Amino acid sequence: MRDLEKFKSFGFPILVGFSRKSMINKVLNTKPENALNGTTILNTIALQKGANILRVHDVKEAKEVVKMSSYLKKVK
């Protein structure tokens, strides 16, 4: 995640997939079914750093992240 922007130099879309990953569960001390907030935060940061595609389990929530991120880019 720290160097995600560097992948933009290859000129291809960037796909990320954080949905319910064990690192989220470890940091938040939770179970995969309760990791939505952590997933949403990581998806938001990834979009801000140049990700183009999100691989997700929670489609509705991910669509809202994409919509908000797109909106914020327009109002900057």
MIVEXMAR-873944 format. One record per atom (N, C-alpha, C): x, y, z; atom name; residue number from 1; residue in three letters. Coordinates in pm, 1 decimal. Each point is the difference from the previous one (the first is absolute). Layout:
BEGIN
NODE, X, Y, Z, CA, NUM, Ala
...
END
This chain:
BEGIN
NODE, 82.9, -118.6, 0.0, N, 1, Met
NODE, -82.9, 118.6, 0.0, CA, 1, Met
NODE, 87.5, 125.2, 0.0, C, 1, Met
NODE, 108.4, -6.5, 72.4, N, 2, Arg
NODE, 87.4, 116.1, 12.7, CA, 2, Arg
NODE, 50.5, 48.0, -136.3, C, 2, Arg
NODE, 30.4, -92.3, -90.3, N, 3, Asp
NODE, 57.9, 34.8, -129.8, CA, 3, Asp
NODE, -96.6, -20.2, -116.5, C, 3, Asp
NODE, -126.9, -1.7, 26.4, N, 4, Leu
NODE, -100.0, -26.5, -103.8, CA, 4, Leu
NODE, 10.6, 95.3, -118.1, C, 4, Leu
NODE, 30.2, 125.1, 26.8, N, 5, Glu
NODE, 9.0, 100.1, -107.6, CA, 5, Glu
NODE, 105.0, -37.5, -104.6, C, 5, Glu
NODE, 103.7, -70.3, 41.1, N, 6, Lys
NODE, 107.8, -36.8, -91.9, CA, 6, Lys
NODE, -48.6, -91.8, -112.3, C, 6, Lys
NODE, -104.6, -76.9, 24.5, N, 7, Phe
NODE, -52.7, -90.6, -101.4, CA, 7, Phe
NODE, -65.8, 75.7, -116.0, C, 7, Phe
NODE, -38.8, 123.9, 22.3, N, 8, Lys
NODE, -61.4, 79.3, -106.1, CA, 8, Lys
NODE, 95.5, 19.7, -117.1, C, 8, Lys
NODE, 128.9, -4.3, 25.5, N, 9, Ser
NODE, 99.7, 22.1, -105.1, CA, 9, Ser
NODE, -2.3, -109.7, -106.9, C, 9, Ser
NODE, -58.4, -115.5, 29.2, N, 10, Phe
NODE, -7.8, -107.7, -98.3, CA, 10, Phe
NODE, -110.2, 24.4, -103.9, C, 10, Phe
NODE, -92.6, 90.6, 30.6, N, 11, Gly
NODE, -103.8, 34.8, -95.0, CA, 11, Gly
NODE, -116.9, -97.2, -8.1, C, 11, Gly
NODE, -13.4, -87.6, 97.8, N, 12, Phe
NODE, -111.1, -94.6, 3.2, CA, 12, Phe
NODE, -92.8, 32.2, 116.5, C, 12, Phe
NODE, -127.1, -42.9, -8.2, N, 13, Pro
NODE, -89.1, 17.5, 115.4, CA, 13, Pro
NODE, 54.9, -74.7, 121.2, C, 13, Pro
NODE, -25.2, 54.0, 116.5, N, 14, Ile
NODE, 48.1, -59.6, 124.5, CA, 14, Ile
NODE, -118.3, -61.3, 73.8, C, 14, Ile
NODE, 10.3, -128.9, 27.3, N, 15, Leu
NODE, -103.5, -71.5, 74.5, CA, 15, Leu
NODE, 50.6, -25.5, 141.2, C, 15, Leu
NODE, -85.8, 24.5, 99.6, N, 16, Val
NODE, 33.2, -32.7, 138.5, CA, 16, Val
NODE, -112.0, -84.8, 58.8, C, 16, Val
NODE, 34.4, -81.5, 97.0, N, 17, Gly
NODE, -99.5, -84.1, 65.0, CA, 17, Gly
NODE, 29.7, -14.5, 148.0, C, 17, Gly
NODE, -67.6, 79.1, 79.8, N, 18, Phe
NODE, 22.0, -3.5, 145.1, CA, 18, Phe
NODE, -114.4, -65.9, 75.4, C, 18, Phe
NODE, -105.9, -30.6, -69.1, N, 19, Ser
NODE, -124.0, -43.9, 62.0, CA, 19, Ser
NODE, 21.3, -111.4, 102.5, C, 19, Ser
NODE, -24.0, 33.0, 125.0, N, 20, Arg
NODE, 0.5, -95.7, 111.5, CA, 20, Arg
NODE, 132.2, -75.0, 16.2, C, 20, Arg
NODE, 109.5, 62.6, -34.7, N, 21, Lys
NODE, 130.6, -65.1, 10.6, CA, 21, Lys
NODE, 41.1, -14.8, 146.6, C, 21, Lys
NODE, 85.7, -97.9, 25.4, N, 22, Ser
NODE, 40.8, -30.3, 137.3, CA, 22, Ser
NODE, 72.1, 116.8, 66.5, C, 22, Ser
NODE, 72.4, 82.6, -78.7, N, 23, Met
NODE, 69.6, 113.6, 62.7, CA, 23, Met
NODE, -100.0, 96.6, 62.9, C, 23, Met
NODE, -116.7, 15.8, -62.4, N, 24, Ile
NODE, -103.9, 86.8, 56.6, CA, 24, Ile
NODE, -49.4, -59.4, 131.2, C, 24, Ile
NODE, -25.4, -130.0, -1.9, N, 25, Asn
NODE, -49.5, -66.7, 120.6, CA, 25, Asn
NODE, 100.8, 7.6, 113.9, C, 25, Asn
NODE, 128.9, -11.1, -33.8, N, 26, Lys
NODE, 103.8, 6.6, 103.7, CA, 26, Lys
NODE, 9.3, 140.0, 59.8, C, 26, Lys
NODE, -0.3, 101.1, -86.0, N, 27, Val
NODE, 12.1, 138.0, 48.5, CA, 27, Val
NODE, -121.6, 39.2, 82.9, C, 27, Val
NODE, -120.2, -35.7, -48.4, N, 28, Leu
NODE, -123.4, 40.1, 68.4, CA, 28, Leu
NODE, -46.8, -100.9, 104.0, C, 28, Leu
NODE, 72.8, -112.3, 11.1, N, 29, Asn
NODE, -38.0, -105.7, 93.3, CA, 29, Asn
NODE, -146.0, -40.6, -21.0, C, 29, Asn
NODE, -29.3, -40.3, -123.2, N, 30, Thr
NODE, -137.2, -34.8, -35.0, CA, 30, Thr
NODE, -1.0, -122.2, -89.7, C, 30, Thr
NODE, -117.1, -39.6, -43.1, N, 31, Lys
NODE, -17.9, -112.5, -91.2, CA, 31, Lys
NODE, -31.3, 54.6, -139.1, C, 31, Lys
NODE, 22.7, -80.7, -104.7, N, 32, Pro
NODE, -23.3, 47.6, -136.7, CA, 32, Pro
NODE, -138.2, 61.6, -23.1, C, 32, Pro
NODE, -102.0, -57.1, 57.9, N, 33, Glu
NODE, -135.2, 53.5, -20.1, CA, 33, Glu
NODE, -21.0, 136.9, 65.2, C, 33, Glu
NODE, 94.1, 42.2, 84.3, N, 34, Asn
NODE, -9.1, 130.2, 66.2, CA, 34, Asn
NODE, 108.7, 96.5, -46.6, C, 34, Asn
NODE, 62.3, -28.4, -113.6, N, 35, Ala
NODE, 114.3, 79.0, -45.7, CA, 35, Ala
NODE, -37.5, 105.6, -105.0, C, 35, Ala
NODE, -126.6, 31.8, -13.5, N, 36, Leu
NODE, -43.2, 93.3, -104.6, CA, 36, Leu
NODE, 63.5, 137.9, 15.0, C, 36, Leu
NODE, 5.2, 53.9, 120.3, N, 37, Asn
NODE, 60.0, 133.0, 17.3, CA, 37, Asn
NODE, 146.1, 2.7, -41.1, C, 37, Asn
NODE, 74.7, -99.9, 39.3, N, 38, Gly
NODE, 140.8, -6.4, -38.6, CA, 38, Gly
NODE, 16.5, -13.4, -150.1, C, 38, Gly
NODE, -82.8, -83.1, -61.8, N, 39, Thr
NODE, 3.3, -16.5, -145.4, CA, 39, Thr
NODE, -31.7, 131.9, -69.4, C, 39, Thr
NODE, -100.7, 69.9, 48.2, N, 40, Thr
NODE, -41.3, 127.2, -60.3, CA, 40, Thr
NODE, 111.5, 103.5, 8.8, C, 40, Thr
NODE, 65.7, 5.6, 113.1, N, 41, Ile
NODE, 110.7, 94.5, 17.1, CA, 41, Ile
NODE, 112.1, -30.3, -99.1, C, 41, Ile
NODE, 38.0, -126.5, -10.9, N, 42, Leu
NODE, 107.6, -37.0, -92.1, CA, 42, Leu
NODE, -39.3, 23.8, -145.3, C, 42, Leu
NODE, -125.1, -28.5, -35.1, N, 43, Asn
NODE, -46.8, 27.9, -136.2, CA, 43, Asn
NODE, 6.3, 148.9, -30.6, C, 43, Asn
NODE, -38.4, 82.3, 94.3, N, 44, Thr
NODE, 2.7, 145.0, -19.1, CA, 44, Thr
NODE, 142.6, 48.8, -22.9, C, 44, Thr
NODE, 91.2, -44.0, 82.4, N, 45, Ile
NODE, 139.6, 41.2, -13.9, CA, 45, Ile
NODE, 55.9, -47.8, -133.6, C, 45, Ile
NODE, -31.7, -123.5, -38.0, N, 46, Ala
NODE, 49.3, -54.5, -126.9, CA, 46, Ala
NODE, -50.6, 82.0, -118.1, C, 46, Ala
NODE, -126.0, 40.0, 2.5, N, 47, Leu
NODE, -53.8, 83.7, -107.2, CA, 47, Leu
NODE, 70.8, 134.9, -4.5, C, 47, Leu
NODE, 26.9, 57.0, 116.0, N, 48, Gln
NODE, 70.6, 128.0, 5.5, CA, 48, Gln
NODE, 141.9, -12.3, -54.4, C, 48, Gln
NODE, 59.8, -119.1, 11.6, N, 49, Lys
NODE, 137.5, -21.4, -45.1, CA, 49, Lys
NODE, 7.2, -50.9, -143.2, C, 49, Lys
NODE, -116.1, -11.7, -66.5, N, 50, Gly
NODE, 2.1, -34.4, -141.7, CA, 50, Gly
NODE, -59.3, -132.2, -40.6, C, 50, Gly
NODE, -54.7, -77.1, 92.8, N, 51, Ala
NODE, -64.1, -126.3, -38.1, CA, 51, Ala
NODE, -119.0, 29.2, -91.0, C, 51, Ala
NODE, -21.2, -86.6, -97.5, N, 52, Asn
NODE, -110.3, 15.7, -94.4, CA, 52, Asn
NODE, -109.9, -103.1, 20.7, C, 52, Asn
NODE, 37.1, -115.3, 55.2, N, 53, Ile
NODE, -93.9, -111.7, 14.3, CA, 53, Ile
NODE, 8.7, -53.4, 142.6, C, 53, Ile
NODE, -116.3, -18.9, 62.1, N, 54, Leu
NODE, -6.5, -58.6, 133.7, CA, 54, Leu
NODE, -59.0, -140.4, -10.2, C, 54, Leu
NODE, 67.8, -98.6, 56.1, N, 55, Arg
NODE, -56.4, -133.3, 10.7, CA, 55, Arg
NODE, -62.7, -9.7, 138.3, C, 55, Arg
NODE, -130.6, -20.5, 4.8, N, 56, Val
NODE, -72.1, 12.1, 126.8, CA, 56, Val
NODE, -99.6, -113.2, 21.4, C, 56, Val
NODE, -42.5, -13.5, 123.1, N, 57, His
NODE, -112.2, -86.5, 36.6, CA, 57, His
NODE, -125.9, 84.3, 20.0, C, 57, His
NODE, 18.2, 119.7, 49.1, N, 58, Asp
NODE, -112.9, 88.0, 35.4, CA, 58, Asp
NODE, -16.6, 105.4, -109.2, C, 58, Asp
NODE, -76.1, -34.7, -102.6, N, 59, Val
NODE, -10.3, 82.1, -120.1, CA, 59, Val
NODE, -65.7, 135.7, 27.2, C, 59, Val
NODE, -109.9, 1.2, 71.9, N, 60, Lys
NODE, -70.7, 126.3, 26.7, CA, 60, Lys
NODE, 91.7, 100.0, 68.6, C, 60, Lys
NODE, 68.9, -44.4, 102.8, N, 61, Glu
NODE, 88.8, 88.2, 75.4, CA, 61, Glu
NODE, 117.5, 47.2, -86.4, C, 61, Glu
NODE, 52.7, -88.9, -81.4, N, 62, Ala
NODE, 111.3, 37.6, -87.5, CA, 62, Ala
NODE, -45.1, 102.3, -104.5, C, 62, Ala
NODE, -120.3, -16.0, -52.5, N, 63, Lys
NODE, -51.5, 97.2, -97.0, CA, 63, Lys
NODE, -11.8, 137.9, 63.9, C, 63, Lys
NODE, -38.6, 4.5, 126.9, N, 64, Glu
NODE, -10.3, 127.6, 71.0, CA, 64, Glu
NODE, 138.8, 62.2, 18.9, C, 64, Glu
NODE, 100.4, -81.6, 28.1, N, 65, Val
NODE, 137.4, 49.2, 13.3, CA, 65, Val
NODE, 45.7, 61.1, -132.2, C, 65, Val
NODE, -25.2, -70.5, -109.6, N, 66, Val
NODE, 39.1, 49.8, -131.8, CA, 66, Val
NODE, -72.2, 130.4, -31.4, C, 66, Val
NODE, -128.9, 6.1, 30.2, N, 67, Lys
NODE, -79.0, 120.8, -27.1, CA, 67, Lys
NODE, 51.5, 119.0, 80.3, C, 67, Lys
NODE, 27.4, -22.7, 128.4, N, 68, Met
NODE, 50.1, 109.2, 84.3, CA, 68, Met
NODE, 139.5, 43.2, -43.5, C, 68, Met
NODE, 85.2, -95.9, -32.7, N, 69, Ser
NODE, 135.5, 33.0, -44.1, CA, 69, Ser
NODE, -2.7, 80.5, -129.2, C, 69, Ser
NODE, -86.6, -39.4, -93.2, N, 70, Ser
NODE, -14.2, 74.2, -126.0, CA, 70, Ser
NODE, -49.2, 141.7, 25.4, C, 70, Ser
NODE, -95.1, 13.2, 90.0, N, 71, Tyr
NODE, -53.7, 131.8, 34.0, CA, 71, Tyr
NODE, 109.5, 88.8, 58.9, C, 71, Tyr
NODE, 76.8, -53.9, 92.2, N, 72, Leu
NODE, 103.7, 78.5, 65.7, CA, 72, Leu
NODE, 108.9, 44.7, -98.2, C, 72, Leu
NODE, 29.2, -81.9, -99.3, N, 73, Lys
NODE, 99.2, 40.3, -101.0, CA, 73, Lys
NODE, -50.2, 119.0, -79.7, C, 73, Lys
NODE, -131.2, 8.8, -20.5, N, 74, Lys
NODE, -58.9, 108.8, -78.7, CA, 74, Lys
NODE, -2.6, 131.3, 77.8, C, 74, Lys
NODE, -14.4, -4.1, 131.0, N, 75, Val
NODE, -14.5, 121.5, 79.3, CA, 75, Val
NODE, 133.8, 55.0, 50.8, C, 75, Val
NODE, 109.0, -66.7, -29.5, N, 76, Lys
NODE, 131.5, 46.2, 46.6, CA, 76, Lys
NODE, 38.8, 128.9, -65.0, C, 76, Lys
END
